Amino acid sequence: MKKIKEFLLDHIPIYGWAAIFVIVSLNLIVYYGTTIITDSLRHYDIASTLDKKIPFVPSFIIVYIVVAYAQWWFGYYTAAREDKKTVLYVFGAESIAKILCMIIFFVFPTTMERGEIIGTDLFSRLVTVLYKSDSPCNLFPSIHCLESYLLWRTLPQLKKAPHWYKCLTPFVTVMVFASVLLVKQHAIADILGAILVTEIGVHVMTGLLKIDKQPNLNAILFIFRKSNHRKKIIE
Protein backbone atom coordinates (compact mmCIF):
# COMPACT_ATOMS: atom_id res chain seq x y z
CA MET A 1 0.00 0.00 0.00
CA LYS A 2 2.86 2.34 0.87
CA LYS A 3 4.57 1.64 -2.44
CA ILE A 4 1.36 2.37 -4.37
CA LYS A 5 0.98 5.67 -2.50
CA GLU A 6 4.59 6.61 -3.23
CA PHE A 7 4.13 5.68 -6.90
CA LEU A 8 1.00 7.85 -7.23
CA LEU A 9 2.54 10.83 -5.45
CA ASP A 10 5.69 10.57 -7.58
CA HIS A 11 3.58 11.39 -10.63
CA ILE A 12 0.92 13.72 -9.19
CA PRO A 13 1.18 15.70 -5.91
CA ILE A 14 -1.51 15.16 -3.29
CA TYR A 15 -3.18 18.51 -4.07
CA GLY A 16 -3.40 17.40 -7.71
CA TRP A 17 -5.15 14.18 -6.72
CA ALA A 18 -7.52 16.19 -4.52
CA ALA A 19 -8.40 18.41 -7.49
CA ILE A 20 -9.05 15.37 -9.69
CA PHE A 21 -11.28 13.83 -7.02
CA VAL A 22 -13.31 17.04 -6.69
CA ILE A 23 -13.75 17.40 -10.45
CA VAL A 24 -14.79 13.77 -11.00
CA SER A 25 -17.29 13.99 -8.14
CA LEU A 26 -18.65 17.31 -9.39
CA ASN A 27 -19.02 15.91 -12.89
CA LEU A 28 -21.09 12.98 -11.63
CA ILE A 29 -23.31 15.30 -9.60
CA VAL A 30 -23.77 17.82 -12.41
CA TYR A 31 -24.56 15.33 -15.15
CA TYR A 32 -26.26 12.39 -13.48
CA GLY A 33 -27.60 14.11 -10.36
CA THR A 34 -29.49 16.77 -12.30
CA THR A 35 -30.98 14.17 -14.64
CA ILE A 36 -32.83 12.56 -11.74
CA ILE A 37 -34.44 15.88 -10.82
CA THR A 38 -35.15 17.24 -14.31
CA ASP A 39 -36.37 13.98 -15.83
CA SER A 40 -40.03 14.93 -15.35
CA LEU A 41 -39.61 18.52 -16.57
CA ARG A 42 -40.26 19.82 -20.06
CA HIS A 43 -37.18 19.61 -22.24
CA TYR A 44 -36.47 21.97 -25.12
CA ASP A 45 -35.02 21.06 -28.51
CA ILE A 46 -32.74 23.91 -29.61
CA ALA A 47 -31.40 22.25 -32.75
CA SER A 48 -31.37 24.71 -35.65
CA THR A 49 -32.07 24.21 -39.34
CA LEU A 50 -28.32 24.08 -39.88
CA ASP A 51 -27.98 21.30 -37.32
CA LYS A 52 -30.51 19.21 -39.22
CA LYS A 53 -28.46 19.61 -42.42
CA ILE A 54 -25.30 18.26 -40.79
CA PRO A 55 -24.82 14.64 -41.93
CA PHE A 56 -24.69 11.69 -39.58
CA VAL A 57 -21.16 10.23 -39.72
CA PRO A 58 -20.97 7.18 -37.41
CA SER A 59 -17.18 6.79 -37.80
CA PHE A 60 -16.75 9.93 -35.67
CA ILE A 61 -17.85 7.85 -32.68
CA ILE A 62 -14.14 6.99 -32.37
CA VAL A 63 -13.32 10.67 -31.85
CA TYR A 64 -16.32 11.14 -29.55
CA ILE A 65 -15.29 8.30 -27.25
CA VAL A 66 -11.67 7.21 -27.72
CA VAL A 67 -9.95 10.44 -28.77
CA ALA A 68 -11.94 12.70 -26.42
CA TYR A 69 -11.40 10.54 -23.33
CA ALA A 70 -7.70 10.13 -24.15
CA GLN A 71 -7.39 13.92 -24.38
CA TRP A 72 -9.16 14.42 -21.05
CA TRP A 73 -7.18 11.73 -19.27
CA PHE A 74 -3.80 13.00 -20.38
CA GLY A 75 -4.83 16.66 -20.16
CA TYR A 76 -6.00 16.54 -16.57
CA TYR A 77 -3.10 14.28 -15.63
CA THR A 78 -0.76 16.92 -17.02
CA ALA A 79 -2.59 19.81 -15.35
CA ALA A 80 -2.63 18.03 -11.97
CA ARG A 81 1.19 17.79 -12.04
CA GLU A 82 1.61 21.58 -12.11
CA ASP A 83 2.23 23.89 -9.13
CA LYS A 84 -0.61 24.64 -6.71
CA LYS A 85 -1.58 27.95 -8.31
CA THR A 86 -1.87 26.43 -11.79
CA VAL A 87 -3.83 23.43 -10.50
CA LEU A 88 -6.22 25.79 -8.73
CA TYR A 89 -6.53 27.87 -11.90
CA VAL A 90 -7.35 24.96 -14.23
CA PHE A 91 -9.58 22.93 -11.91
CA GLY A 92 -11.15 26.03 -10.39
CA ALA A 93 -12.13 27.29 -13.85
CA GLU A 94 -13.65 23.90 -14.67
CA SER A 95 -15.55 23.80 -11.37
CA ILE A 96 -17.10 27.20 -12.06
CA ALA A 97 -18.02 26.14 -15.60
CA LYS A 98 -19.57 22.89 -14.33
CA ILE A 99 -21.62 24.69 -11.66
CA LEU A 100 -22.93 27.05 -14.36
CA CYS A 101 -23.85 23.98 -16.41
CA MET A 102 -25.74 22.54 -13.45
CA ILE A 103 -27.75 25.75 -13.03
CA ILE A 104 -28.61 25.77 -16.75
CA PHE A 105 -29.58 22.08 -16.68
CA PHE A 106 -32.10 22.89 -13.94
CA VAL A 107 -33.46 26.10 -15.48
CA PHE A 108 -33.39 25.15 -19.16
CA PRO A 109 -33.27 21.37 -19.69
CA THR A 110 -32.70 20.42 -23.32
CA THR A 111 -33.02 17.41 -25.54
CA MET A 112 -32.74 16.61 -29.25
CA GLU A 113 -34.23 14.24 -31.79
CA ARG A 114 -31.93 11.47 -32.93
CA GLY A 115 -32.25 9.87 -36.32
CA GLU A 116 -32.71 6.17 -36.89
CA ILE A 117 -29.48 4.22 -37.29
CA ILE A 118 -29.76 2.04 -40.38
CA GLY A 119 -26.18 0.81 -40.81
CA THR A 120 -24.91 -2.45 -39.34
CA ASP A 121 -21.19 -1.63 -39.49
CA LEU A 122 -19.04 -1.45 -36.35
CA PHE A 123 -19.28 2.35 -36.05
CA SER A 124 -23.06 2.34 -36.34
CA ARG A 125 -23.30 -0.38 -33.70
CA LEU A 126 -21.12 1.66 -31.35
CA VAL A 127 -23.37 4.68 -31.85
CA THR A 128 -26.39 2.46 -31.07
CA VAL A 129 -24.75 1.41 -27.79
CA LEU A 130 -24.04 5.07 -27.01
CA TYR A 131 -27.65 6.09 -27.67
CA LYS A 132 -28.96 3.33 -25.41
CA SER A 133 -26.61 4.22 -22.55
CA ASP A 134 -26.71 8.01 -22.84
CA SER A 135 -30.15 9.59 -23.04
CA PRO A 136 -30.44 12.91 -24.96
CA CYS A 137 -30.62 15.27 -22.00
CA ASN A 138 -28.34 17.82 -20.30
CA LEU A 139 -27.15 18.87 -23.71
CA PHE A 140 -26.79 22.64 -23.32
CA PRO A 141 -23.99 23.40 -22.61
CA SER A 142 -22.08 20.37 -23.89
CA ILE A 143 -19.90 18.96 -21.13
CA HIS A 144 -18.05 16.97 -23.78
CA CYS A 145 -16.99 20.20 -25.47
CA LEU A 146 -16.43 21.99 -22.16
CA GLU A 147 -13.80 19.45 -21.12
CA SER A 148 -11.85 19.68 -24.37
CA TYR A 149 -12.11 23.45 -24.73
CA LEU A 150 -10.97 24.05 -21.15
CA LEU A 151 -7.82 21.99 -21.76
CA TRP A 152 -7.13 24.06 -24.87
CA ARG A 153 -7.96 27.37 -23.21
CA THR A 154 -5.68 26.84 -20.20
CA LEU A 155 -2.70 25.58 -22.22
CA PRO A 156 -0.63 28.80 -21.89
CA GLN A 157 -0.40 28.33 -18.13
CA LEU A 158 0.93 24.75 -18.24
CA LYS A 159 4.69 24.57 -17.78
CA LYS A 160 5.13 20.80 -17.59
CA ALA A 161 3.02 19.85 -20.61
CA PRO A 162 5.05 18.27 -23.46
CA HIS A 163 5.30 20.27 -26.67
CA TRP A 164 3.55 17.61 -28.78
CA TYR A 165 0.56 17.79 -26.45
CA LYS A 166 0.36 21.58 -26.77
CA CYS A 167 0.45 21.26 -30.56
CA LEU A 168 -2.19 18.50 -30.73
CA THR A 169 -4.70 19.90 -28.23
CA PRO A 170 -6.23 22.64 -30.46
CA PHE A 171 -6.77 20.19 -33.31
CA VAL A 172 -8.13 17.44 -31.08
CA THR A 173 -10.54 19.93 -29.50
CA VAL A 174 -11.88 20.95 -32.91
CA MET A 175 -12.28 17.27 -33.79
CA VAL A 176 -14.26 16.69 -30.58
CA PHE A 177 -16.49 19.65 -31.48
CA ALA A 178 -17.10 18.08 -34.88
CA SER A 179 -17.77 14.64 -33.39
CA VAL A 180 -20.62 15.78 -31.12
CA LEU A 181 -22.38 17.16 -34.19
CA LEU A 182 -21.62 14.30 -36.56
CA VAL A 183 -22.82 11.55 -34.20
CA LYS A 184 -25.91 13.66 -33.42
CA GLN A 185 -25.24 14.03 -29.71
CA HIS A 186 -25.35 17.82 -29.63
CA ALA A 187 -26.42 20.92 -31.52
CA ILE A 188 -24.24 23.87 -32.50
CA ALA A 189 -25.73 25.93 -29.66
CA ASP A 190 -24.47 23.33 -27.16
CA ILE A 191 -20.89 23.93 -28.32
CA LEU A 192 -21.28 27.70 -28.06
CA GLY A 193 -22.72 27.28 -24.55
CA ALA A 194 -19.73 25.17 -23.53
CA ILE A 195 -17.32 27.83 -24.78
CA LEU A 196 -19.24 30.55 -22.93
CA VAL A 197 -19.30 28.85 -19.51
CA THR A 198 -15.63 27.90 -19.90
CA GLU A 199 -14.68 31.49 -20.70
CA ILE A 200 -16.55 32.67 -17.61
CA GLY A 201 -14.72 30.12 -15.46
CA VAL A 202 -11.34 31.06 -16.91
CA HIS A 203 -11.92 34.80 -16.52
CA VAL A 204 -13.10 34.44 -12.91
CA MET A 205 -10.05 32.38 -11.92
CA THR A 206 -7.74 34.69 -13.87
CA GLY A 207 -9.03 37.62 -11.82
CA LEU A 208 -9.00 35.80 -8.48
CA LEU A 209 -5.45 34.47 -8.89
CA LYS A 210 -4.18 37.59 -10.69
CA ILE A 211 -2.89 35.53 -13.60
CA ASP A 212 -1.63 37.26 -16.75
CA LYS A 213 -4.61 37.53 -19.08
CA GLN A 214 -4.47 35.32 -22.15
CA PRO A 215 -6.48 36.20 -25.27
CA ASN A 216 -8.60 33.34 -26.58
CA LEU A 217 -6.46 32.68 -29.64
CA ASN A 218 -3.24 32.89 -27.64
CA ALA A 219 -3.67 29.22 -26.78
CA ILE A 220 -2.85 28.55 -30.45
CA LEU A 221 -0.46 31.38 -31.16
CA PHE A 222 1.92 30.74 -28.29
CA ILE A 223 2.54 27.21 -29.57
CA PHE A 224 3.85 28.49 -32.89
CA ARG A 225 5.88 31.20 -31.17
CA LYS A 226 7.50 28.50 -29.04
CA SER A 227 8.22 26.44 -32.15
CA ASN A 228 9.87 29.39 -33.92
CA HIS A 229 11.88 30.20 -30.80
CA ARG A 230 13.19 26.65 -30.64
CA LYS A 231 14.17 26.71 -34.31
CA LYS A 232 16.16 29.93 -33.77
CA ILE A 233 18.01 28.35 -30.84
CA ILE A 234 18.87 25.29 -32.91
CA GLU A 235 20.07 27.46 -35.80
N, C-alpha and C positions, 0 to 999 in steps of 0.2 A: 504493500500500500504506500509506503514511504517512497519507494522508487518511482511509482506511478505519479505521485504528487510532485516529486522533483523533476520528472520528465515533462509534465504539463507546465510547470512554472518556468522551466528552462526556455520554453517556446513563447509563452504568454504570461505576463505578470499577473498577480492575483487581482489587481484592479481591472485588468483587461477581461479576465474570466467573469468578474462580477458584472461588467458592462454587457457581455454576451448573454449572461443569464437573465438580466433585466430585459434586454431586447427580445429574446426568444419568448419570455413569459408575456411581455406586453403584446407581442404579435399574436399569440394564441388568444389572449383576451379580446383584442381589437377585432380580429377576424371571426373567430368561432363564438366568442362570448356574445357579441352583438347580434349574431345570426339567430340565436335562441330567442332574443327579445323582439327582434324586428320581423320574425318569420310571419307573424299574423298581420303585419301592417301592409298598406298599399305600397307597391314598388313601382318605380317609374322607369320607362324605357327611354333613354336619351340618345339612342342611336340615330344618327343623321342619315340623310339621303346618300351622302358620300360613303358612310360606313357600309350601307347596303350594297354599294357598287364594288367594294373591296372583295376580291375573290377569296374563296376558302382554299388554303394551301396546307393540307395535312402534314406535309414533311417538316413544316416549321414547328411541329410539336417537339422536335429534338432541341431546337433553340429554347422553346418555352420551358422545357423541363431540365434537360441536361446542361445546356450552356448557361442558362440563367442561374441555376443552383450552384454550378461550379464557380461562377463569378461571385455570387454572394458568399459562398464558403471561403474562398481565398481572399476576397475583399475584406470581410469582417475579421478574418484571421490576421490579415496584414494590419488593419487599423487597430486591433486590440494589442498589438505588439509595440505601439508607439508610446510616447511619454504620456503622463496623466492628463495634461492639458489637451493634447490632441485626441485622446480617447474620449474625454468628456465632450469635446467639440463634435466629433463624428456621431457618437452614440446619443449625445444630448439632442443634436439636430434631428436624428431619426426618431427619438422618443416624442419630440414635439410634433413632428409630421404625423406620427402614428396616432397620437391623441387627437389631432385635428381630423384625421380619417374617422376615428371612432365617433366623434361628434357628428360628422356628416352622415355616417352610416345610420345613426339614430334619427337625425332630422330629415334626411333625404335618401331613403333606401332605394337602390336602383336594381334593375334587372335587364336582361336583353333576350331577344328571341334567337335561338340557335337553329341553324338549318339541319336538315336530315343528312346523315352521313351515309352515302351510298357505297363508297369504295370498301373493298375487303383487304386492301394491302395493309402492311404492318403499321404504317403511319396513321391510317384511318382507324385502325383498331385501337391504337394508343390514344387517339383523340376521343374515341368512344368511352374508353376507361376513364379518361379525364372528366368527361361530361357526367358520367355516372357518380364519380366521387366528389366532384366540385360543382355544387349547384350555382346557377347564375345569379348571385346576390353579392352585396358589398363590392360593387364594381367601381363606383366613383367615390374617391380616386382609386386608381389601380395600385394596389400594394406591390404587385409584381414590378411595375415600372418605377415606383417609389424607391424600392431597394436598389435597383440598378442605377437610377439617376443620382441617388445620394452618393453612391460609391464614386461616380464620375465627378460629381460636383465638389466633393471634398478632397479630391486627388492632390491639389496644390499643397495641402498641409501635411501630407504623408512623407516622412523622411526615410522610412525603412522599406518602402515599396520598391520592388525591382523595376527597372526601366521598361522591360517588356510588358509588365502588367499595366504601367501607366500608358503605354502606347495602345494596348489592346482594349482597355476599358471603354473609351468613347465609342469604338466600333461595336463592341459587344452590347453596350447599352442601346444603341440604335437598332441592333438586331433584335433585342428583347422587345423594344417598342413595336417593331414590325410583327413579331411573333404573336403578340396578344391580339393584334388585329386579324392576322391571317389564319389563326385557329379559332377565330370568332369567340374569344373570351372577353374582349373589351371593345369599347367604342373609342373614337378619337378623343372625345371629351374626357374620358377616364385618364388618358395619358396626360392631357393638359392639367387635370386636377392633381395628378401625382407630382408634376413639376411644380405647381403652385404651392402645395403644402410643404414640399421639400425646400423650396426657396425661403419660405417663411421660417422653417426650422433652422436653416443655415444662417439666415440673417439675424435671428434672435440670439443664437449661440455666438455668432461673430461679435455682436454688440456686448453680450455678457462677459465674454472672455477677452474682449479687446484685441481680437485677432485682425491682422491686416486684411482689409476687404479684397475679395477676389471677384472680378467680373465673371459673369457666367461663362463666356467663351474662353476665359483664361485657363480653364481646366484642359482645353485642347492646346492652346497656344504655348503654354509653358513647356509642354512636352517637346515641341519642335525647337523651342529656344534651347532646351537642354541638349537636344541632339546636335544642333549646330555648334554649341559651345564645346561639346565633346570632340567634334570633328576638328575644330580649331586647335584644341590641345594636342590631338594626335598629330596634326600637321606641323 
